[in-house]
Amino acid sequence: MKTLFRPSLYTLTLLVVFTGLVLSCTEEKYKESTDETLNITEFLRANEEEYSLFLEILDVTDYASFMNTYGTYTLFLPTNDAVNQYLSDLGASNVADVPMEDLQELAKLHIIDEVFTTVQFNDGKIATPSLQGQFLITGAVNRDGQSNITVNKDARIISSNVEVGNGVIHVIDKALEVADQTLAETIDEDPSLSLFAELIRETGWYDTLDEPLTYDQDSISSHVSVLAQTNEVFQEAGFNTLNDLKERYSHLDDPTNPLDSLNLYVAYRIIPELDYLADLAVKSVVLTKAPLEVISVKLASDSLLLNEETFNGVFEPGVQINRSQSDVTASNGVLHYVNDNFFIKKRFPAPVYFDVADQPEFRQLSSVFRKPGNYADLSRSELSEVTWEGNAAFRLGYLAAATGDGAQLSQAWHGDVVELLRHRTGVINNLEFTTPVLIKGRYKVWVSYRQNGRASSSVRALFNGEALPRLINFTEYGNTDLPERVLESQGYKRHLNITTSRFNSRLAGIIEVPTTGRHTITLESLAYAGGPSWIDVIEFRPVDMDQLYPKMEAGGDGLIDE
Amino acid sequence: MHTRITHILAILLAALSLSCDSYLDLRPENGTVRQEFWQTKEDVQAAVVGIYSAMLNTPPSENDLTLAEYIFMYGELRGGMVAPGAFTSNDQSDIITTNILPSNSITTWSQFYRIINYCNTVIDLAPGVLEIDPTIESSELNNYISEALAIRAYLYFTLARSFKDVPLKLDATLSDGDNFQLPATPQDQIFAQVLTDLNEAERLSVEDYGNVPENKGRITKYAINAMQADVHLWMENYQEAIVAADKVINSGQFELIDASPQWFNIVFAQGNSTESIFELQYTPENRNPFYQIFLQQPQYLAAPPVLEEVFGVDFDDPENKDVRGERASLVPGTNEIYKFTGLNENQRKALQESDTHWFVYRYADVLLMKAEALNELGNGEEAIAIIENLRETREAIDQTQEFVTPEDQDNIRLYILAERAREFAFEGKRWFDVLRNARKNNYENLDILLGVALRSAPASQQQSILAKLRDPNSHYLPINTFELFTNKALTQNPFYN
């Protein structure tokens, strides 16, 4: 028994110790990577059956390695079918047949050095240009009942927002093409724009539109946007040939002269920035190459209208942009089409009586707005056309005083004023209003208010950020003695059709409105205020107009002539 | 030697077997297991109350939004009447602008399936209690099952209206061994199942619990009828919709309350009025989430055009106003959503008493659903009569009145839709109303939906939004990425690929 047991226990122990030793020697395998997500190139290699051709392009152009480095990229990845289509369009049988330079441009066009998911796409360009330099435009189409997001109009995204280690991939069913034609060439190529092409040649703008893209010292690009007109649109407006246009517009008989109306006619169609339709849709006004002339843009339901305005109560219908044809990318800009002929609107300055209390948000308060005996106040974020500096907790008041109130506030024009609790730094200061549309020209600015001895005694008005010469003293009573014209010569007037010392109107200065459109007027208090300021109306009267009449009806809506 | 080893072994064995006892017991120390639960009728009642409780607020163990918030988001964000507020999350504003990715957190449906599982558990296990507890009567048990069936039906109905095809699970998930890899069931089959459940629920239902809070806060026969009418409208069974609606209308239990300065307080702030059919009963002890999302940190505002375009404004006479508009649905000027935070026309509730209910069905809903069905069947005259009657009790103003002839089916449809927008503003119904009308007759009225989208679309995105919405698949939410990851049997809605 003993002899049997002992050796076996001994052997067993030995065996255990030995095994333990052997096992403890093996190196443990730790997982060294913390993230298994593939980077772009690795992703392509892992899915070679679908994307081998684009991978080949990356390999040939030597971009494969940097697309595998860490970074933030957006790749628009054409499928093999898409690349094959691109090759057959070029007449090439494989990637190697395409010149190296073209391949490089092509590859760079598909890459953006920033991450963009489809949520950030809109109807126009992606905010950052591709590595090639051209902007990509996005949109959406519905084909056979199925909707897809598109890139550069006809490449559809078939699989979106694939996240990889160094960015995001959108798979597209058509390779993107580099726009290698300038605007001038693009216009030349479209037969329906033949008359427009003649016109830009005749006026000398052709060369400008044919210039390659450059950047100035502030790296602002020389992109332009052109609003072109087809022959058909010209015909509808009665212009069949270039001569018809010359006859109508060329008043100096020298279309190349920048002062000639025909030259301005073309210049007015060139916007000195890159504006796709989505960019136009969010701008109310764009500058043009015609000096100081602007085009107003309005989005009505889903159509984009140019120069649609109501002036002096007269409605002027706008010119519609042809949405389906527009947004044509060229190497130095973008081309749009319009549906009607249009020209610079010649307008003469007209007076604007800006009732500052008439803000759209106050107007919505129907039981308060211009209903005597009511008060409301709104915060800065709730008002769309007024802003100010100071504590966000302070709100802008709207006061329609009760008829016959002791303070005579109800005597204001329309019976209402805006109330600034304290017009001073720290409460409400630098109160900035967006004006109604002002026509280009020179105006006198009158600020009319209800006097208050505790209001700010020194307020500066600024038009588009430029200070006007005279300060306004909100504590100053209106003068009731001097003859009106004498008073006017001193820079004061009685803006209401009654004689009262409670209201006063001060000439803040003369302004030059550079462009027709909406501008800003700011009231900056330079003094302490211990009580509220009440502003009734800011008048913009053309300098050559009578500055006293028409007057405003006290407590009413009318304008009273002399 | 031999005996010694045997002794030692025996002692060791004894020690081991004695000490094992408690720590090998797998039952939880602080909970009840199923085998000990479903024993008495009180257990069944507790389980059913648990369903309602989960509909009010999320259980503390879960970190999720409430059901009412999800229904609000699914029903309102894309309906054009809600605009982002100062505290809107990116995910929420992406839904407002139809820019939805599968990773959007709002597309999680776990809250719905959690409550569905509570319902399934009651439906599966409650019948067993009948054999154990002699004090429960089968009619009583039936009532409980009816409530669970109806709530489950309503949740599936909401899911199918929001996501189109969703997994249909009709039995309780009781263990980890259950199959979680369920494929999605097509929308029409979900609707059919919802109807089957509702019909069964109606058979087992209660008409009167004997007190008002329970009649409005628990599922009654009339709540089931209202749901049936709603489902029939979606399935375009108009005759059946009228039958279901008439069951509510002819019951004599409900009536519209005339407009008065107290109307808002009675119908919304207090709730459980004669206009109400089914409401989620928040109380001061179990408060609603609305105070925060509409007032304290507003995630949503009324869209700026709502006041003028939906309720109308009489600029000449501010006293002439729709009782449902100013200071009922919203506050003019600030566009704050007021329906769920207001006490009366002038005051808001305080935080500690913010108990405004969530209104699932109100009587006016049934009336307008009937009008909709009547109009689709060519009976425009009766449909118009229903609208005009409702407008009169609500003091709707002339600016929003439309003059339509009884033959003008399309315009009556729009009129009903506009009236529904006024009546149910911010009650989580707008988008579903728009979609239901747009998809009628194989998307014959898609223009309605596009028109709504156009009005609220950001200028720089409206063309993309219009093109996207021409694809019917885009009207439904994507399946959340997380669900796709855990349930491999699901396939994504093709629009979101």
Interface residues (C-beta under 8 A of the other chain):
Chain A: M1 T117 T118 V119 F121 N122 D123 G124 T138 G139 A140 V141 N142 G145 Q146 S147 I149 I158 S159 S160 N161 L277 A278 D279 A281 V282 L299 S301 D302 R323 E361 F362 Q364 L365 S366 S367 V368 K371 A376 L378 S381 E382
Chain B: M1 A86 D94 N99 L101 S103 P304 L307 E308 V313 D314 F315 P318 E319 K321 E326 P332 G333 T334 N335 L454 P458 A459 S460 Q461 Q462 Q463 S464 I465 L466 A467 K468 L469 R470 D471 P472 N473 S474 P494 F495 N497
